[in-house]
Amino acid sequence: MGKRKKGNSYLLQGEYGFLLQPVLRRLFSQITIPDLYRKSVSGLAEKGHIVFVHSITSTIDGMLMNYRFSREGLPSPKIVFGKKFIFLQPLRGLMTLLASPFASLSSPFENEFYKEFLLDEGNASVISLDMTSARQGADPILELLKIQRDTERPIYLLPQRIVYRRAPLKIKDVTSEEKASIKASGKIMTLLKAQEHGFLEHGEPINLKDVIKKEQGGSKFFEEVATEVRNDLMQQLASLGRNISGAPIRERGFLIRKTARDPVLQTFLRSYSSETGQSIEKLEGTVYRHLDQIASNLSPRVIGFLYRCLSWVFNNIYEGLDIDESGVQTVKEMARNGSLVYVPCHKSHIDYLILSYCLFQHWMSVPVIAAGINLSFFPIGSILRRGGAFFMKRTFKDNPLYAHTFAAYVRTILQERIPMEFFIEGGRSRSGKLMLPKKGLLSMIIQGWESGVSRDVIFVPVYVGYDIVVEESSYIREMKGAPKEKENFWQLLKAGSILKNRYGKVYIRFARPISLNEFMKHRTSYSKMDSGQKEELYDAVAGRIISSIYQQTVATPFAVLSCVITSHASAVEEDALRAGFHTFLDYLCFLGCNLSPKLADERAAFDEAYALLRSKKLVTLDMAEQEDDTNLLVAEGEDRIHLEYYKNTILNFFVPASLISNVLLKYIQGLDEKMFRRQVQNLAALLENEFILDMESLEKALKYMIDSRIVIHSRSVYTINPEKRDIAVMFDGLLENYLESYLCAARYLLKTKDLGKKDPLKAINRFASRLYKKGEIRRYEALCLPVYKGALDTFRKKGLINDKNRLADEQELQKLIRDVETFLEN
C-alpha cells in the first residue's frame, strides 16, 4: 500500500467530481468505440496486461481513454507515462499527496510500483513514442521488458490512434511527420462542436513475453531489443496513420522538390543532356514546369468544403449510396501493408468525386487522382487539384522528358505512401461497358514498385455504377457519331441542370485488393524480364484488375430490363417482357452476380424498371385491341441506343451464354464436344476487343443452360432444346448488334480497300446507315462508332489491315464476312 501511495501522482483513478463529470461525458461521448475494437481489446485483456502506445504524448487522449474505458468495461489506462495528475486525484487523497512533494516526482517504475500495478486486472497504461530518456528518466519500453523478464503475466504493447476529425493536417517535410498532431485545444474544440464522431483504431499487439523468449540465448542487450520494439511500433503507427482521413498530407512544394531530386530522373537528365546538348539547369527548369502542371495540391479546407457541397448535391440528385461496407473494411486492413492504388471503372465525371467522397465518409485518406489535362480548365481545375487531382497529358509520345518526370512523380507518391487513384480504361466509357485497359500508368506504378520505393503496392479494383448516368444524353449522341464535347467553363454552368433531376442510386463495390508482392510470387523477377515478358506482366495485372471490376458489377432492374428489350430486334409482348426479365434474373442469380437490393423483390423491381422505361419514353406501347391479344412494346431508333447503353453495363455476364446460343443456333443438328468448343472460342476471339472472357465463366453459363434444359447434352453432342429455342434466341440476340457492327465495318473495308489516313469511323457509320435503311441489318443500335473501332482493331490484329490502313488479306476478310452472316441468319 505504501508503494502505491508513493507513486499515486501518476494514477488516474477515473473518479471525477460532480462538476467535471458532465463536461467529460459531453466531450468524450463524441468518440466511437467500434465493436471490433471492443472485442479485440477485451480479448487481449483476458490474456495479459495492456500498454497502449501512441505517437504523441497527450493528456486529452489519456483522460478520454480513462473515462470511457472505465465505463465501458474495458481495461482503463490509469497511468499516462510522462504525465502526472495531481489535481485530478480524489479530494480525500489530494492533501496527502501535496504534503509529499517527493512522491509527485517519482517514476511509475520506482520501488516496483508498476510491477504491482500490472497484476491488478483491469489496469492499463499509455506510453508515447515521442518520449525520450532525458525527459522521462527511463525508457518505458526498456523498463517494461525488464519487468516482463521477472513476471509471468504477458505484457502487450498495443499501437493505436484516436482519430478526432476527418480533416487531415498538412506538413511540409519528412522530419515533421511524427510530430504532426492536433493540439489539445483543437481536440477540445472538435469535441465541443460535436459535428463528427471520431473513433479508435489499433494495430497488431506486441507480446513482450514472446519477444524475450525469442531473444533468449542471443547476444543482444535489452537496450537493442527495446530499440527494435520501438521501431516496430513506429512502423505500425505510421501505417495506421496513413490509413485514415485524419492522417497528415504532404505539402505540394515538398513533393515537387523531392520528385525533381529523384535519382532515376537525375540519371536520365544527365543522359538526356549529353544526347541533346541541353544543360542540366535548363532541363531541370523544364522538369519544374512539368511538375507545376502535374502535381496535386491537396487542401484540408477544400476537402472539407467539397465534402459538405457534395453531401448536398448527392442528397439532391441520388437516392443514396449503396456501399460495400465489408469491402471498405478489407481495404482498411490491407492499407497497412503498402501503397494503396484505387482502380475504379470510369463511367462518369462523377467518378472523380464519388470514390473520394465515399472514402472520406468512411474516415479513410482521400487519394490523389490521375486526371486528364482537359479537366484543368478554369476554375474547376484549381478546385480539383486542391481536392487531390494530378493532371497528365493524354499521350507522352515524342516527349521523353515529360514521361520521365511524370514517372518520377508517381514514384514519389508511392514512396510517401499517399493513396493514388487512376482509371485503367483511360477515358470515360461512352458505351456503358468496361473498355480494354490502358497500361501506361499501370506500367509506371509497377516499375516504381520494382525500384524499391514501396515495400508493396496494393491495387484496389472498384466498381462504381449508377442507376442513371448524368451524361447519358451526350454519350448516346457520341455513340451515334457526334463529336466529343470539350470540357470548359460553360459546360460546367450547364451542368447545373442536373440538380433538377433524380438519378437513382450509386453503387460502390470494392473487389479483393491485389498485392503486387503476392502477384509476383512464383514469377520471374521483374529485373530479369525482357521487354516482352514485362508487357505480358502488364497485361496480366491489367486483366486481373479489369476482371475483378467486372465481378463486382451490380445488376440493376433497369439494366436487366434493357437487356430483355434489346435482345429482341422487333416488338416485344408485355408477357414475354416479364418472362424474359425472370429468365435473365434467374441466370444472374445462378452466376452469383452482385444484384441491386431492389431485385430481391422481382415483381416490384420489374414494375419500377418498367415505369422508368415508360417515363423516359424509350418505348411505344401498342395496346391490345382484342381480349386474347397482349400489349406490345416497341423500341425504335435512338431509343434502342439509349437502352443499349444500360444493357452494356451488365452485358459481360451474358456474353458466355450468348456465344453458346449463337454457335448452337447456327448448327441445328448439334456439335460434338471438340467442335462446339472450337466454334465458341472462334466467335469469342472475333469479339475479344469488346469483352473479357475466361473459361470459368463459359463453363458456368454452359452448366446453367444445361440445368435449365435450354441446351441438351447427350452422347457428347450439344444441341438447342427445340422447346426452349425462344430463350436461346433471346440470349443470342444480345450480341446480334455487335456482329452487325462488325459486318458493316468488314463490308466497308472490302468495298474501299483503303481506310485512308483520317478517322474512318464516321464514313463506316454512313455506310452502315444505308445498310440499315435497305434492311440488310436489322438493329439500329448496330450504328455505333465505339464498336466499329473495336472491329477495326480486331481486323488489324488478325492481319486483315496493314500498317498503311489498307486491306491486306481480301480472302480472309471475305471468309470472316461469310461467317458473321451465317451467325446472323439464326
HELIX and SHEET records of a PDB file:
HELIX    1   1 GLY A    2  LYS A    6  1                                   5    
HELIX    2   2 ASN A    8  TYR A   10  5                                   3    
HELIX    3   3 LEU A   20  PHE A   28  1                                   9    
HELIX    4   4 ASP A   35  LYS A   47  1                                  13    
HELIX    5   5 THR A   59  GLU A   72  1                                  14    
HELIX    6   6 ILE A   86  LEU A   88  5                                   3    
HELIX    7   7 LEU A   91  LEU A   98  1                                   8    
HELIX    8   8 PRO A  101  LEU A  105  1                                   5    
HELIX    9   9 GLU A  110  GLU A  112  5                                   3    
HELIX   10  10 PHE A  113  PHE A  117  1                                   5    
HELIX   11  11 SER A  133  GLN A  136  1                                   4    
HELIX   12  12 PRO A  140  ARG A  149  1                                  10    
HELIX   13  13 VAL A  174  SER A  176  5                                   3    
HELIX   14  14 ALA A  184  LYS A  193  1                                  10    
HELIX   15  15 LEU A  208  GLU A  215  1                                   8    
HELIX   16  16 PHE A  222  ASN A  243  1                                  22    
HELIX   17  17 ARG A  252  ALA A  260  1                                   9    
HELIX   18  18 PRO A  263  THR A  276  1                                  14    
HELIX   19  19 ILE A  280  ILE A  294  1                                  15    
HELIX   20  20 PRO A  300  ILE A  317  1                                  18    
HELIX   21  21 GLU A  325  MET A  334  1                                  10    
HELIX   22  22 ALA A  335  ASN A  337  5                                   3    
HELIX   23  23 ASP A  351  GLN A  361  1                                  11    
HELIX   24  24 ILE A  373  LEU A  375  5                                   3    
HELIX   25  25 ILE A  380  ARG A  386  1                                   7    
HELIX   26  26 PRO A  400  GLN A  415  1                                  16    
HELIX   27  27 GLY A  440  GLU A  450  1                                  11    
HELIX   28  28 GLU A  472  LYS A  480  1                                   9    
HELIX   29  29 PHE A  489  LYS A  494  1                                   6    
HELIX   30  30 ALA A  495  LYS A  500  5                                   6    
HELIX   31  31 LEU A  516  MET A  520  1                                   5    
HELIX   32  32 TYR A  526  LYS A  528  5                                   3    
HELIX   33  33 SER A  531  GLN A  551  1                                  21    
HELIX   34  34 PRO A  557  THR A  566  1                                  10    
HELIX   35  35 GLU A  574  LEU A  591  1                                  18    
HELIX   36  36 PRO A  597  ALA A  600  5                                   4    
HELIX   37  37 GLU A  602  SER A  615  1                                  14    
HELIX   38  38 GLU A  638  ASN A  648  1                                  11    
HELIX   39  39 LEU A  651  LYS A  666  1                                  16    
HELIX   40  40 GLU A  673  LEU A  686  1                                  14    
HELIX   41  41 MET A  695  ASP A  707  1                                  13    
HELIX   42  42 PRO A  722  LYS A  724  5                                   3    
HELIX   43  43 ARG A  725  GLY A  733  1                                   9    
HELIX   44  44 GLU A  736  THR A  752  1                                  17    
HELIX   45  45 LEU A  761  LYS A  773  1                                  13    
HELIX   46  46 TYR A  780  ALA A  782  5                                   3    
HELIX   47  47 LEU A  785  LYS A  797  1                                  13    
HELIX   48  48 GLU A  810  LEU A  824  1                                  15    
SHEET    1   A 6 ILE A  31  THR A  32  0                                        
SHEET    2   A 6 GLY A 198  HIS A 202  1                                        
SHEET    3   A 6 ILE A 155  VAL A 163 -1                                        
SHEET    4   A 6 HIS A  49  HIS A  54  1                                        
SHEET    5   A 6 ASN A 123  SER A 128  1                                        
SHEET    6   A 6 SER A  76  VAL A  80  1                                        
SHEET    1   B 4 ILE A  31  THR A  32  0                                        
SHEET    2   B 4 GLY A 198  HIS A 202  1                                        
SHEET    3   B 4 ILE A 155  VAL A 163 -1                                        
SHEET    4   B 4 ILE A 206  ASN A 207 -1                                        
SHEET    1   C 2 LYS A 170  ILE A 171  0                                        
SHEET    2   C 2 ILE A 249  ARG A 250  1                                        
SHEET    1   D 7 GLY A 320  ILE A 323  0                                        
SHEET    2   D 7 LYS A 505  PHE A 510  1                                        
SHEET    3   D 7 VAL A 457  TYR A 466 -1                                        
SHEET    4   D 7 SER A 339  PRO A 344  1                                        
SHEET    5   D 7 MET A 420  GLU A 421  1                                        
SHEET    6   D 7 VAL A 368  GLY A 372  1                                        
SHEET    7   D 7 ALA A 389  MET A 392  1                                        
SHEET    1   E 4 GLY A 320  ILE A 323  0                                        
SHEET    2   E 4 LYS A 505  PHE A 510  1                                        
SHEET    3   E 4 VAL A 457  TYR A 466 -1                                        
SHEET    4   E 4 ILE A 514  SER A 515 -1                                        
SHEET    1   F 2 VAL A 554  ALA A 555  0                                        
SHEET    2   F 2 ASN A 594  LEU A 595  1                                        
SHEET    1   G 3 VAL A 572  GLU A 573  0                                        
SHEET    2   G 3 LEU A 632  VAL A 634 -1                                        
SHEET    3   G 3 THR A 620  ASP A 622 -1                                        
SHEET    1   H 3 LEU A 671  ASP A 672  0                                        
SHEET    2   H 3 VAL A 717  ILE A 720 -1                                        
SHEET    3   H 3 VAL A 711  SER A 714 -1                                        
END                                                                             
